[in-house]
Amino acid sequence: MKALIIEPNWLGDTLFTTPAIKAIKENNKDSSLSVLVHSRCLSMLKSNPNIDEIITLDKMRGIKGFFKKIGLIPQLKSKKFDAVFLFSRSMSHALICALSGIPQRIGYKTVKRAFLLTKKINPPKKEPHRVEYYMNLVRQSGIDSNNKDYELFLSKQDVQEAEQILKEAGIGEGEPYFVINPGGNWAPKRWSKNEFGKLADELYKKYNTKVVITGAGKDIKLGEDIKKLCNSKPIILCGKTALKELAAVLKGAKAVISNDSGPMHIAVSQKAPTVALFGPTDPAITGPYGSGNYTVVQKEIDCVVPCYVKNCKAYKCMEAITVADAVEAVEKLLEKGSLK
């Protein structure tokens, strides 16, 4: 079988598709598996041994974006794919696959694109974890797997570059460190910088171990603000790591404490002990998943959680999480890890 997978356009969801990708490859060991992915998500799949070819596409809006996708048709036609798994729910993606003559077009049924699919899968009645959402699509096609671990593969160079970044920041080879990841794509999902600062000091005091703050370039000020609140003076790596270098840094951590975010899932993909702090979102749908050493901290409060209210100003659900809660979660993960 020569198959194509069309990925969703988000980093987290691209990572969540990797168990399904592995299942397709394991059930068709002699198959050729290509993936069409947004260029910003490329690093999530690069070096994945279950993928034979990656085709990238820059997302563009409006008429330019439509013609950019249409321009893929000759390329897809030339590859003579037998089947396509549409992990993306986009109608335009289904259209270009139909116009490319791919005979088997497998995807979740929606009103607008149902006529473009040859195998229409009804979406689950109750929303499952996103890993299971993508796995369900391939299961309904006769492919199954017990694997539920999402994976991000690192090269030797990725690891070496991360080690060099840590060395330059003052972390010696083999020296233990904690990671706190205080960013998040919307404010109500973020634990306060004051609490992260207290946590950094508590971890340093309790374990005599340095603390590293990770994040993107946009999180540099946040990292600096947290450092100013600390006596332990954590190390700021915000904006200093590419995605796979970040993965290598997280992989080497004694434990990672993170808001609900992409880096949290990257830490889980690397089997790093991970404490995931949840407030307005649902860990049953987008929480850590698989066989890693992780835990979720989410508190019951006097309003509905999860709520997904992006413009909430109260932050009560995140404020309910205490430093003691986070430290206790770290302790339990380290104890669990020491028993393995």
C-alpha positions in Angstrom: 0.0 0.0 0.0 1.1 3.5 -0.8 -0.6 5.8 1.7 -0.8 9.5 2.4 -1.7 11.1 5.8 -2.9 14.7 5.9 -2.1 16.2 9.3 -3.9 18.8 11.3 -2.3 22.3 11.4 -1.4 22.4 15.2 1.7 21.2 16.9 0.0 19.3 19.7 -2.4 17.5 17.4 0.4 16.6 15.0 2.2 14.9 18.0 -1.1 13.2 19.0 -1.3 11.5 15.5 2.1 9.7 15.9 0.5 6.5 17.6 -1.9 6.3 14.6 1.0 6.8 12.1 2.9 4.0 13.9 -0.2 1.7 13.8 -0.6 2.2 10.0 3.1 1.4 9.4 3.1 -1.6 11.7 0.0 -3.1 10.0 1.5 -2.5 6.6 5.2 -3.1 7.0 5.9 -3.1 3.3 3.9 0.1 2.7 5.2 3.5 1.7 3.9 6.2 4.0 3.9 9.9 3.1 2.7 12.8 5.3 1.4 16.2 4.3 2.0 18.6 7.1 2.1 22.4 7.7 5.7 23.6 7.6 5.5 24.9 11.2 4.7 21.3 12.4 7.5 19.7 10.4 9.9 19.3 13.3 7.2 17.2 15.1 7.5 14.5 12.5 11.1 14.9 11.1 13.2 11.8 11.8 10.1 9.7 12.6 11.1 6.2 11.4 7.5 5.3 10.5 7.4 8.0 7.8 9.0 7.6 4.4 8.3 11.0 3.0 7.2 14.4 4.3 5.5 16.9 2.1 5.2 20.4 3.6 2.6 23.1 2.9 2.6 26.7 4.2 -0.9 27.6 5.4 -2.2 30.7 3.6 -5.7 32.2 4.0 -8.3 33.0 1.4 -7.9 32.6 -2.3 -4.1 32.4 -2.2 -4.3 29.5 0.3 -6.8 27.7 -1.9 -4.7 27.9 -5.0 -1.6 26.9 -3.0 -3.5 23.7 -2.1 -4.7 23.2 -5.7 -1.1 23.5 -6.8 -0.4 20.2 -4.9 -2.7 18.2 -7.2 -0.1 17.3 -9.9 2.4 16.3 -7.2 -0.1 14.1 -5.4 -1.3 12.6 -8.7 2.3 11.7 -9.7 2.8 9.7 -6.5 -0.2 7.4 -7.3 -1.3 6.9 -3.7 -3.7 4.0 -2.9 -5.2 5.6 0.1 -5.3 8.8 2.2 -6.1 9.1 5.9 -7.5 12.6 6.4 -6.6 13.5 10.0 -7.3 17.0 9.1 -11.1 17.9 9.0 -10.5 20.4 6.2 -12.9 20.2 3.2 -10.2 21.6 0.9 -7.8 18.8 1.8 -10.5 16.2 1.0 -11.1 18.0 -2.3 -7.5 18.0 -3.5 -7.3 14.3 -2.6 -10.3 13.6 -4.7 -9.0 15.7 -7.6 -5.7 13.9 -7.3 -7.5 10.6 -8.0 -6.6 8.9 -4.7 -9.0 6.0 -4.7 -9.5 5.4 -1.0 -10.2 8.6 1.0 -10.7 7.9 4.7 -11.8 10.6 7.1 -14.3 11.8 9.6 -17.7 12.6 8.1 -18.8 16.2 8.0 -21.8 17.6 6.2 -19.8 19.6 3.7 -17.2 17.0 2.7 -19.0 13.6 3.1 -19.4 13.3 -0.7 -15.6 13.6 -1.1 -14.8 10.6 1.1 -15.0 6.9 0.1 -14.9 5.8 3.7 -16.9 8.1 6.0 -16.2 7.6 9.7 -18.7 9.0 12.1 -17.0 11.1 14.8 -17.1 9.6 18.4 -20.3 10.6 20.2 -18.3 11.5 23.3 -15.1 13.3 22.7 -12.1 11.1 23.6 -8.5 12.0 24.2 -7.0 13.4 21.0 -4.7 10.4 20.6 -7.8 8.1 20.6 -9.6 10.5 18.2 -6.9 9.8 15.6 -6.5 6.2 16.5 -10.3 5.7 16.0 -10.0 6.8 12.4 -7.5 4.0 11.6 -9.3 1.4 13.8 -12.4 2.0 11.7 -10.3 1.1 8.7 -9.3 -2.3 10.2 -6.0 -1.2 11.7 -5.4 -1.5 15.4 -2.6 -1.1 17.9 -2.1 -1.1 21.7 0.4 1.6 21.5 -0.8 5.0 22.9 2.5 6.8 23.3 3.1 9.8 21.2 6.6 10.2 20.1 9.0 12.9 19.0 12.3 11.6 17.6 15.6 13.3 18.3 18.8 13.1 16.4 22.3 12.8 18.0 22.9 16.4 16.9 19.7 17.6 18.7 20.9 16.1 21.9 24.4 17.5 21.5 23.1 21.0 20.8 20.9 20.9 23.9 23.8 19.8 26.0 25.9 22.7 24.7 23.0 25.2 25.5 22.8 23.8 29.0 26.6 23.9 29.4 26.7 27.5 28.4 23.9 28.3 30.8 25.8 26.7 33.7 24.4 23.1 33.8 27.3 20.7 33.8 27.4 17.3 32.0 25.3 14.9 34.0 24.2 17.6 36.5 20.5 17.2 37.5 18.0 20.0 37.0 14.3 20.7 37.1 12.4 22.5 34.4 9.5 24.8 34.9 7.5 25.8 31.8 5.3 28.9 32.7 4.0 29.8 29.2 0.7 28.9 27.5 -1.2 29.9 24.5 -3.9 31.7 26.5 -3.7 33.4 29.8 -6.3 31.5 31.9 -4.3 28.3 31.4 -1.2 29.8 33.0 -0.3 29.4 36.7 0.9 32.7 38.1 4.5 33.8 37.9 4.5 34.3 41.7 3.6 30.6 42.2 6.2 29.5 39.7 8.8 31.6 41.5 7.9 30.1 44.9 8.0 26.6 43.3 11.5 27.2 41.8 12.8 28.2 45.2 11.1 25.3 47.0 12.6 22.8 44.5 16.1 24.3 44.8 15.8 24.2 48.6 14.4 20.7 48.9 16.6 19.0 46.3 19.6 21.3 46.1 19.0 21.2 42.3 19.1 24.0 39.8 15.9 25.0 38.1 15.6 25.9 34.4 12.8 28.1 32.9 11.9 27.1 29.3 9.7 28.9 26.8 9.6 30.6 23.4 11.0 34.0 22.6 7.7 35.6 23.6 8.2 34.1 27.1 11.5 35.8 27.8 10.0 38.6 29.9 7.9 36.1 31.8 11.0 34.1 32.6 12.9 37.2 33.7 9.9 38.3 35.9 9.9 34.8 37.6 13.7 34.9 38.1 13.4 38.3 39.9 10.9 36.8 42.3 13.4 34.0 43.3 16.2 33.7 45.7 17.5 30.6 43.8 18.0 32.5 40.6 16.8 29.9 38.0 18.4 29.7 34.6 16.4 31.2 31.7 16.4 29.3 28.4 13.3 31.0 27.0 13.9 31.7 23.3 17.3 29.9 23.3 16.1 26.4 22.1 14.6 25.2 18.8 11.8 22.7 19.3 13.9 19.6 19.2 16.6 21.2 21.4 13.8 22.0 23.9 12.7 18.3 23.7 16.3 17.2 24.6 16.4 19.6 27.5 13.1 18.3 28.8 14.2 14.7 28.3 17.1 15.2 30.6 15.2 17.0 33.4 14.8 15.5 36.8 11.1 16.6 36.5 9.2 19.0 34.4 6.4 21.2 35.8 4.3 22.8 33.1 1.0 24.5 32.3 -1.2 22.8 29.7 0.9 23.5 26.6 2.9 22.1 23.7 6.1 21.8 25.8 4.2 19.7 28.4 3.3 17.2 25.7 6.9 17.3 24.3 8.1 16.4 27.8 5.7 13.5 28.0 6.8 12.3 24.5 10.4 12.1 25.9 9.3 10.1 29.0 10.4 12.9 31.3 8.7 12.9 34.7 6.0 15.5 34.1 3.6 17.5 36.3 0.8 19.0 34.2 -1.0 21.9 35.7 -4.6 22.1 34.4 -7.3 24.7 34.9 -10.0 25.6 32.3 -9.2 22.7 29.9 -9.9 19.0 30.1 -7.0 16.6 30.7 -9.2 13.7 29.6 -9.1 15.2 26.1 -5.8 17.1 25.9 -3.9 15.9 28.9 -0.7 13.8 29.0 -1.3 10.3 27.6 0.4 7.0 27.2 2.8 5.0 29.4 5.0 7.9 30.7 5.7 9.0 34.2 3.3 11.9 34.6 0.5 13.3 36.7 -2.1 16.0 36.3 -2.9 18.6 39.0 -6.4 20.1 38.7 -8.5 21.3 41.6 -12.2 21.3 42.1 -13.6 24.8 42.6 -17.0 26.5 42.8 -17.3 27.1 39.1 -17.5 24.6 36.2 -14.2 23.1 35.1 -13.3 22.6 32.4 -14.9 25.7 30.9 -12.7 26.7 28.0 -13.4 30.4 28.6 -10.4 32.1 27.0 -11.2 35.6 28.2 -11.8 34.6 31.8 -10.4 37.2 34.2 -10.9 35.3 37.5 -8.3 32.6 37.0 -9.8 30.8 40.0 -9.1 27.3 38.7 -5.3 27.9 38.3 -5.1 30.0 41.5 -6.6 27.0 43.4 -3.3 25.1 42.7 -0.8 25.6 45.4 3.0 25.3 45.5 2.5 22.5 48.0 0.3 20.7 45.4 3.0 20.9 42.8 5.8 19.9 45.1 3.8 16.9 46.3 3.2 15.9 42.7 7.0 16.1 42.0 7.8 14.0 45.0 5.4 11.2 43.9 6.8 11.2 40.4 10.4 10.9 41.7 9.4 8.1 44.1 7.6 6.3 41.3 10.6 6.7 39.0 13.0 5.4 41.7 10.9 2.2 42.0 11.3 1.3 38.4 
